[in-house]
Amino acid sequence: MRYKTIVGLEIHVELSTKTKAFCGCENAYGREPNTCTCPVCLGMPGATPVLNKGVVERAIEIATAFHMTINHKSTFSRKNYFYPDLTKGYQITQTDEAVANHGYIEIEGDDGEAKKIGIHQIQIEEDTGKSLHTDEGTTLMDYNRCGVPLIEIVTDPDMASGKEARIFLEKLRNTLRYLGVSDVKMEEGSLRCDVNVNIKDTETGERSAISEVKNLNSFRAVEKAIDYEVNRQIEMMEKGESELRATRRWDDSVNETIVMRIKYTESDYRFAPEGDLGPLFIDDEWIAEVRSNMAELPDAKLKRFIETYGLKEYDAKVICATQTVADFYEEVAEHFKDYDMLSNWFMTEFLRRIEVTDDGGMTVPFEAKDFAYLLDEIKSAKINNNAGKKVFRKMCEEGKKPKDIIEEEGLVQIGDASEIEAFVKEVLDENPESVEQFRNGKDRVVGFLVGQVMKKSRGKANPQMANELLMKYLKG
């Protein structure tokens, strides 16, 4: 391929700490505007910041999950710029001396092979306020978000397509969700992503100007925006046209990127040391303490599910893709030890009927032991598989106990051979042509005859016993 796509991401993740990064204000989404503020996060004269220990520990967890080098010393700077959502006139952040550097996330690349996407660094910083634009043409400011702790994740330009960027973001979000460091909800702004994309002509070495794309509210939008930019830049290059580096926004309504502003010069934020915060020192003992309390990561859980429960790799990936699903599987597995059967039901009935939201949420209207009870009833042949599916549907729709549903519906399977034998004899008497077809070598009629036995028994006959008894009489 003549053109090489070059993609890097800048990702901002709001941390789920109880208080803000540098003050004691509540860190909560959805509160009444300007009710979670204080002199520190509003930048009042004389108010000084104090670093939240929990923010550092969340950064250590993230760095560990992404195989990064945690720096024993990092520093804070003031990123100076004026904007109404930044009352101090500067943002507390990290630049050259960040908390961690040089990590990676491994994904499946476009060629189907494992590919490591480099993470240049992660840095601790604070969020800004939020502008609220009214229908009357005015803008109101909500400063509740000022000072909310952020981790900025800066990748290397290692992604070669929109698809790779989407897969990377999905894995990153899932890992952060497993860690419990953020709710990573793009619709609430706790996960935000900017894309830097350009192309290179591999024959001439010519590169297009980098486009920074903002206003991306979903991973699908990230993928579509990158693919759009790649095609736009290739078209320009082939026409011999060029452009300055620009910031663009993604417009979902027309599926295009639109210019916001041209970058004639590099932004000069006049970084200066944050005089109110000394250097951050993290020793090995602190790192070890944080790591010892970390949640199990997705890749580790995947490996454990395959080894412990004997799951196929594909099944394990689907189940472990969402932490709530994996956790519920383990709860059921404590009560039901046929893991093959359990996996099959999870992959079919459970994931078909239980909705898992984009943010990993899941509402199950029954307990794990109820699901295990149902599977036990099927495995022990007290009810057949089709009856089990009917019971499970009612469990999902009505939240009833499986035992109650089985009794109410009269679904207990007939396991008495003499009772099933009576049904078999009736079916054979009523279908002499099928008996004749069997004796002429047409084995497929057995399925029809079993179906007739099940129909007579109103679905209660043990199908295996029905099949065995039919074969006994057909061959007799």
C-alpha positions as CSV (number, residue, x, y, z in Angstrom):
1,M,0.0,0.0,0.0
2,R,1.4,3.4,-1.1
3,Y,0.0,5.4,1.8
4,K,0.8,4.8,5.5
5,T,-1.7,6.0,8.1
6,I,-0.2,7.4,11.3
7,V,-2.5,7.8,14.3
8,G,-1.8,8.9,17.8
9,L,-4.3,9.6,20.6
10,E,-4.5,11.9,23.6
11,I,-7.0,10.5,26.1
12,H,-8.3,12.2,29.2
13,V,-9.7,10.0,32.0
14,E,-11.5,11.5,35.0
15,L,-10.7,9.5,38.1
16,S,-13.3,8.2,40.5
17,T,-11.9,9.6,43.7
18,K,-14.1,10.9,46.4
19,T,-12.6,14.4,46.4
20,K,-10.9,16.5,43.7
21,A,-7.2,16.5,42.8
22,F,-5.9,19.4,44.9
23,C,-8.8,20.2,47.3
24,G,-11.4,18.6,49.5
25,C,-14.4,19.3,47.3
26,E,-16.6,16.4,46.4
27,N,-15.8,14.8,43.1
28,A,-19.3,14.0,41.8
29,Y,-21.1,14.2,38.4
30,G,-24.5,15.7,38.1
31,R,-24.6,18.0,41.2
32,E,-26.3,21.4,41.0
33,P,-24.0,23.8,39.2
34,N,-21.3,25.5,41.3
35,T,-22.1,23.6,44.5
36,C,-18.9,21.5,44.6
37,T,-16.4,24.4,44.6
38,C,-14.0,26.1,47.0
39,P,-11.4,28.8,47.0
40,V,-8.7,26.3,45.9
41,C,-10.5,24.9,42.8
42,L,-11.8,28.4,41.9
43,G,-8.3,29.8,42.1
44,M,-8.9,32.5,44.7
45,P,-5.9,34.5,45.8
46,G,-4.0,32.9,48.7
47,A,-5.7,29.5,48.3
48,T,-3.1,26.7,47.9
49,P,-3.5,23.2,46.4
50,V,-2.7,20.0,48.3
51,L,-2.2,16.8,46.2
52,N,-4.8,14.0,46.7
53,K,-3.0,10.8,47.6
54,G,-5.7,8.7,46.0
55,V,-5.0,10.3,42.6
56,V,-1.3,9.2,42.8
57,E,-2.4,5.7,43.7
58,R,-4.8,5.5,40.8
59,A,-2.0,6.7,38.5
60,I,0.3,3.9,39.9
61,E,-2.4,1.3,39.1
62,I,-2.9,2.6,35.6
63,A,0.8,2.7,34.9
64,T,1.2,-0.9,36.2
65,A,-1.7,-2.1,34.0
66,F,-0.1,-0.6,30.9
67,H,3.4,-1.9,31.6
68,M,4.9,1.5,32.2
69,T,7.9,2.8,34.1
70,I,6.8,4.6,37.2
71,N,9.1,7.6,37.8
72,H,10.3,7.9,41.4
73,K,10.3,11.7,40.9
74,S,7.8,13.8,38.9
75,T,6.9,17.5,39.0
76,F,3.9,19.7,38.5
77,S,3.7,22.7,36.2
78,R,1.4,25.6,35.4
79,K,0.0,25.4,31.9
80,N,-0.9,29.1,31.3
81,Y,-3.8,30.1,29.1
82,F,-6.9,32.1,29.5
83,Y,-10.4,30.7,29.0
84,P,-13.6,31.2,30.9
85,D,-13.6,27.6,32.2
86,L,-10.2,28.1,33.8
87,T,-10.6,30.6,36.6
88,K,-7.0,30.5,37.7
89,G,-5.7,31.4,34.3
90,Y,-3.6,28.2,34.4
91,Q,-4.0,24.5,34.7
92,I,-2.0,22.3,37.1
93,T,-0.5,19.5,35.0
94,Q,2.7,17.5,34.4
95,T,4.9,17.9,31.3
96,D,8.5,16.7,30.9
97,E,8.6,15.0,34.3
98,A,5.4,13.0,34.3
99,V,4.4,10.2,36.7
100,A,5.1,7.4,34.2
101,N,6.5,6.7,30.8
102,H,7.0,4.1,28.1
103,G,4.3,1.5,28.3
104,Y,2.0,-0.3,25.8
105,I,-1.3,-2.0,25.2
106,E,-1.4,-5.1,23.0
107,I,-4.2,-5.3,20.5
108,E,-5.0,-7.4,17.4
109,G,-3.7,-5.3,14.4
110,D,-5.2,-5.0,11.0
111,D,-3.2,-8.0,9.8
112,G,-4.7,-10.2,12.6
113,E,-1.4,-10.4,14.4
114,A,-0.7,-9.1,17.9
115,K,0.5,-5.5,17.9
116,K,1.8,-3.3,20.7
117,I,0.6,0.3,20.8
118,G,3.1,2.4,22.7
119,I,2.1,4.7,25.5
120,H,4.5,7.6,25.6
121,Q,3.4,8.8,29.1
122,I,0.6,9.4,31.5
123,Q,0.4,12.6,33.5
124,I,-1.6,13.8,36.4
125,E,-3.6,17.0,35.9
126,E,-6.8,18.8,36.8
127,D,-9.9,19.3,34.7
128,T,-11.5,22.6,33.8
129,G,-15.0,23.9,34.3
130,K,-17.8,23.4,31.8
131,S,-19.5,25.8,29.5
132,L,-23.3,25.6,29.1
133,H,-24.6,27.3,26.0
134,T,-28.3,28.4,26.3
135,D,-30.9,28.8,23.5
136,E,-30.9,32.5,24.2
137,G,-27.3,32.8,22.9
138,T,-25.6,33.2,26.3
139,T,-23.0,31.0,28.0
140,L,-23.2,29.9,31.6
141,M,-20.3,28.4,33.5
142,D,-20.4,25.4,35.9
143,Y,-17.2,25.2,37.9
144,N,-18.0,21.9,39.6
145,R,-15.6,20.1,37.2
146,C,-12.7,22.5,38.0
147,G,-10.1,20.5,39.8
148,V,-11.5,17.0,39.1
149,P,-8.5,14.7,38.8
150,L,-7.5,13.7,35.3
151,I,-5.0,11.2,33.9
152,E,-3.9,12.2,30.5
153,I,-2.7,9.2,28.4
154,V,-0.5,10.1,25.4
155,T,0.1,7.3,22.9
156,D,2.9,6.9,20.4
157,P,1.7,7.3,16.7
158,D,1.5,3.5,16.3
159,M,-2.0,3.0,15.1
160,A,-2.5,2.4,11.3
161,S,-6.2,2.7,10.9
162,G,-9.5,3.8,12.5
163,K,-10.2,0.2,13.4
164,E,-6.9,-0.2,15.4
165,A,-7.7,3.0,17.3
166,R,-11.2,1.8,18.2
167,I,-9.8,-1.6,19.3
168,F,-7.1,0.2,21.4
169,L,-9.7,2.4,23.1
170,E,-12.0,-0.5,23.8
171,K,-9.2,-2.4,25.5
172,L,-8.1,0.7,27.4
173,R,-11.6,1.4,28.6
174,N,-12.2,-2.2,29.7
175,T,-8.9,-2.2,31.6
176,L,-9.7,1.1,33.4
177,R,-13.2,-0.3,34.3
178,Y,-11.7,-3.5,35.7
179,L,-9.3,-1.4,37.8
180,G,-12.2,0.7,39.1
181,V,-10.3,3.9,38.7
182,S,-12.9,5.6,36.5
183,D,-16.4,5.0,35.2
184,V,-15.1,5.9,31.7
185,K,-18.4,7.2,30.4
186,M,-17.9,9.2,27.3
187,E,-21.4,10.6,27.4
188,E,-20.6,12.2,30.8
189,G,-17.1,13.3,29.8
190,S,-15.2,11.0,32.1
191,L,-13.4,9.6,29.1
192,R,-12.5,12.0,26.3
193,C,-10.3,11.5,23.3
194,D,-8.6,13.6,20.7
195,V,-7.1,12.1,17.6
196,N,-4.0,13.1,15.7
197,V,-3.8,11.7,12.2
198,N,-1.8,12.2,9.1
199,I,-0.5,10.1,6.2
200,K,2.9,9.3,4.6
201,D,3.6,8.5,1.0
202,T,5.9,5.5,1.3
203,E,7.3,6.1,-2.2
204,T,8.2,9.8,-1.8
205,G,8.4,10.1,1.9
206,E,6.0,13.1,1.8
207,R,3.8,13.6,4.8
208,S,0.5,15.4,5.1
209,A,-0.1,18.0,7.9
210,I,-1.3,16.5,11.1
211,S,-5.0,17.0,11.8
212,E,-6.1,17.1,15.4
213,V,-9.8,15.9,15.6
214,K,-11.9,16.8,18.6
215,N,-15.6,16.4,19.6
216,L,-15.5,12.6,19.4
217,N,-18.3,11.2,21.6
218,S,-18.0,7.5,20.8
219,F,-15.4,4.9,19.8
220,R,-17.3,4.4,16.5
221,A,-17.0,8.2,15.9
222,V,-13.2,7.9,16.5
223,E,-12.9,5.2,13.8
224,K,-15.1,7.0,11.3
225,A,-13.3,10.3,11.8
226,I,-9.9,8.7,11.3
227,D,-11.0,6.9,8.1
228,Y,-12.6,10.1,6.8
229,E,-9.4,12.1,7.5
230,V,-7.2,9.5,5.8
231,N,-9.3,9.5,2.6
232,R,-9.4,13.4,2.6
233,Q,-5.7,13.7,3.1
234,I,-4.9,11.1,0.4
235,E,-7.2,13.0,-2.0
236,M,-5.4,16.2,-1.3
237,M,-1.9,14.7,-1.6
238,E,-2.8,13.1,-5.0
239,K,-4.0,16.6,-6.2
240,G,-0.7,18.1,-5.1
241,E,-2.5,20.3,-2.5
242,S,-1.2,21.0,1.0
243,E,-2.6,22.6,4.2
244,L,-1.4,23.9,7.5
245,R,-1.8,21.8,10.7
246,A,-5.3,22.3,11.9
247,T,-7.7,21.5,14.7
248,R,-10.9,19.9,13.3
249,R,-14.1,18.7,14.9
250,W,-16.2,15.6,14.0
251,D,-19.7,16.3,12.8
252,D,-21.8,13.1,13.3
253,S,-24.7,14.6,11.3
254,V,-22.8,14.7,8.1
255,N,-20.0,12.2,8.9
256,E,-17.2,14.8,8.2
257,T,-14.5,16.6,10.0
258,I,-14.8,20.4,9.9
259,V,-12.0,23.0,10.5
260,M,-12.2,24.7,13.9
261,R,-9.0,26.7,13.7
262,I,-5.7,26.7,11.8
263,K,-2.5,26.3,13.8
264,Y,-0.2,28.9,12.3
265,T,2.3,28.5,15.2
266,E,2.9,26.0,17.9
267,S,0.8,26.7,21.1
268,D,2.9,28.5,23.7
269,Y,1.5,27.6,27.1
270,R,4.4,29.2,28.9
271,F,4.8,26.2,31.2
272,A,6.3,27.2,34.6
273,P,6.9,25.2,37.7
274,E,3.9,24.9,40.1
275,G,5.4,26.8,43.0
276,D,2.7,25.6,45.5
277,L,3.4,21.9,44.9
278,G,6.8,20.3,45.5
279,P,8.1,17.3,43.5
280,L,6.1,14.1,43.8
281,F,8.3,11.2,45.1
282,I,7.1,7.6,44.7
283,D,9.2,4.9,46.3
284,D,9.2,1.2,45.6
285,E,7.5,0.4,48.8
286,W,4.5,2.6,47.9
287,I,4.3,1.1,44.4
288,A,4.4,-2.5,45.9
289,E,1.6,-1.6,48.4
290,V,-0.6,-0.2,45.7
291,R,0.0,-3.2,43.4
292,S,-0.8,-5.6,46.1
293,N,-4.3,-4.2,46.4
294,M,-5.0,-3.9,42.6
295,A,-8.0,-5.6,41.0
296,E,-7.4,-8.5,38.6
297,L,-6.8,-7.2,35.1
298,P,-8.7,-8.4,32.0
299,D,-5.9,-10.4,30.4
300,A,-5.1,-12.1,33.7
301,K,-8.8,-13.0,34.2
302,L,-9.0,-14.3,30.6
303,K,-6.1,-16.6,31.2
304,R,-7.5,-17.8,34.5
305,F,-11.0,-18.5,33.0
306,I,-9.4,-20.6,30.3
307,E,-7.3,-22.6,32.8
308,T,-9.8,-22.8,35.7
309,Y,-13.1,-23.4,33.8
310,G,-11.7,-25.0,30.7
311,L,-13.4,-22.4,28.5
312,K,-12.6,-22.0,24.8
313,E,-10.6,-18.9,24.1
314,Y,-13.4,-17.2,22.2
315,D,-16.0,-17.9,24.9
316,A,-13.6,-16.7,27.6
317,K,-13.0,-13.5,25.6
318,V,-16.7,-12.8,25.3
319,I,-17.5,-13.5,28.9
320,C,-14.4,-11.6,30.3
321,A,-15.0,-8.6,27.9
322,T,-17.4,-7.2,30.6
323,Q,-16.4,-7.3,34.2
324,T,-20.0,-7.6,35.5
325,V,-20.6,-10.6,33.2
326,A,-17.4,-12.3,34.3
327,D,-18.2,-11.8,37.9
328,F,-21.7,-13.2,37.6
329,Y,-20.3,-16.2,35.7
330,E,-18.0,-16.9,38.7
331,E,-20.9,-16.6,41.1
332,V,-22.9,-19.2,39.2
333,A,-19.8,-21.4,38.9
334,E,-19.6,-21.6,42.7
335,H,-22.9,-23.5,42.7
336,F,-22.7,-25.3,39.3
337,K,-19.6,-27.2,38.3
338,D,-20.4,-28.3,34.7
339,Y,-18.5,-25.4,33.2
340,D,-19.1,-26.5,29.6
341,M,-22.8,-26.4,30.1
342,L,-22.6,-23.1,32.0
343,S,-20.5,-21.5,29.3
344,N,-22.9,-22.7,26.6
345,W,-25.9,-21.1,28.5
346,F,-24.0,-17.9,29.0
347,M,-23.0,-17.6,25.4
348,T,-26.5,-18.3,24.2
349,E,-29.4,-17.7,26.5
350,F,-27.8,-15.4,29.1
351,L,-26.2,-12.9,26.8
352,R,-29.2,-13.0,24.5
353,R,-31.7,-12.0,27.2
354,I,-29.6,-10.0,29.7
355,E,-28.8,-6.5,28.4
356,V,-25.2,-5.3,29.0
357,T,-25.0,-1.5,28.5
358,D,-22.1,0.3,26.9
359,D,-20.8,1.3,30.3
360,G,-20.6,-2.3,31.4
361,G,-23.8,-2.1,33.5
362,M,-26.0,-5.2,33.8
363,T,-29.3,-5.8,35.7
364,V,-30.0,-9.5,36.4
365,P,-33.5,-10.1,37.9
366,F,-32.4,-13.3,39.7
367,E,-29.6,-14.5,41.8
368,A,-26.7,-16.6,40.7
369,K,-27.9,-19.6,42.8
370,D,-31.2,-19.4,40.9
371,F,-29.5,-19.8,37.6
372,A,-27.4,-22.7,39.0
373,Y,-30.6,-24.3,40.3
374,L,-32.1,-24.2,36.8
375,L,-29.0,-25.7,35.2
376,D,-29.0,-28.5,37.8
377,E,-32.7,-29.3,37.0
378,I,-31.8,-29.6,33.3
379,K,-28.6,-31.6,33.9
380,S,-30.4,-34.1,36.2
381,A,-33.1,-34.5,33.5
382,K,-35.8,-33.3,35.8
383,I,-36.8,-30.9,33.0
384,N,-35.7,-31.0,29.4
385,N,-33.6,-28.3,27.6
386,N,-36.5,-26.6,25.8
387,A,-38.4,-26.4,29.1
388,G,-35.3,-24.9,30.7
389,K,-35.2,-22.2,28.0
390,K,-38.8,-21.4,28.8
391,V,-38.1,-21.2,32.5
392,F,-35.1,-19.0,31.9
393,R,-37.1,-16.6,29.7
394,K,-39.7,-16.2,32.5
395,M,-36.9,-15.7,35.1
396,C,-35.6,-12.8,32.9
397,E,-39.0,-11.3,32.3
398,E,-40.7,-11.8,35.6
399,G,-37.9,-12.4,38.1
400,K,-39.5,-15.5,39.5
401,K,-37.7,-18.4,41.1
402,P,-37.1,-21.3,38.7
403,K,-38.6,-23.8,41.1
404,D,-41.9,-21.8,41.2
405,I,-42.0,-21.5,37.4
406,I,-41.4,-25.3,36.9
407,E,-44.2,-26.1,39.4
408,E,-46.6,-23.5,38.0
409,E,-46.1,-24.6,34.4
410,G,-46.0,-28.3,35.2
411,L,-42.7,-28.7,33.4
412,V,-41.2,-31.6,35.4
413,Q,-39.9,-34.1,32.8
414,I,-41.4,-37.6,32.6
415,G,-38.7,-40.1,33.3
416,D,-40.9,-43.1,33.9
417,A,-40.0,-45.6,31.1
418,S,-43.4,-47.3,31.1
419,E,-45.2,-44.0,30.7
420,I,-43.0,-42.9,27.8
421,E,-43.3,-46.4,26.3
422,A,-47.1,-45.9,26.1
423,F,-46.6,-42.7,24.1
424,V,-44.2,-44.5,21.8
425,K,-46.6,-47.3,21.1
426,E,-49.4,-44.8,20.3
427,V,-47.1,-42.9,17.9
428,L,-46.0,-46.0,16.1
429,D,-49.6,-47.2,15.7
430,E,-50.6,-43.8,14.3
431,N,-47.7,-43.6,11.9
432,P,-47.3,-47.0,10.1
433,E,-45.9,-45.2,6.9
434,S,-43.1,-43.8,9.0
435,V,-42.3,-47.3,10.4
436,E,-42.2,-48.6,6.8
437,Q,-39.9,-45.8,5.7
438,F,-37.5,-46.5,8.6
439,R,-37.4,-50.2,7.6
440,N,-36.6,-49.1,4.0
441,G,-33.5,-47.3,5.3
442,K,-34.8,-43.8,5.9
443,D,-33.4,-43.1,9.3
444,R,-34.5,-39.4,9.3
445,V,-38.0,-40.4,10.2
446,V,-36.8,-41.1,13.8
447,G,-36.6,-37.4,14.4
448,F,-40.2,-36.9,13.3
449,L,-41.3,-39.8,15.5
450,V,-39.5,-38.4,18.6
451,G,-41.2,-35.1,17.9
452,Q,-44.6,-36.8,17.9
453,V,-43.8,-38.5,21.2
454,M,-42.9,-35.1,22.7
455,K,-46.1,-33.6,21.3
456,K,-48.2,-36.3,23.0
457,S,-46.4,-35.8,26.3
458,R,-46.8,-32.0,26.0
459,G,-43.0,-31.7,25.9
460,K,-42.5,-33.5,29.2
461,A,-41.0,-36.8,28.0
462,N,-37.3,-37.4,28.3
463,P,-36.3,-37.1,24.7
464,Q,-33.3,-39.5,25.1
465,M,-35.5,-42.2,26.6
466,A,-38.1,-41.6,23.9
467,N,-35.5,-42.0,21.2
468,E,-34.1,-45.2,22.8
469,L,-37.6,-46.8,23.1
470,L,-38.5,-45.9,19.6
471,M,-35.3,-47.5,18.2
472,K,-36.1,-50.6,20.3
473,Y,-39.5,-51.0,18.7
474,L,-38.4,-50.0,15.2
475,K,-35.6,-52.5,15.1
476,G,-37.6,-55.2,17.0
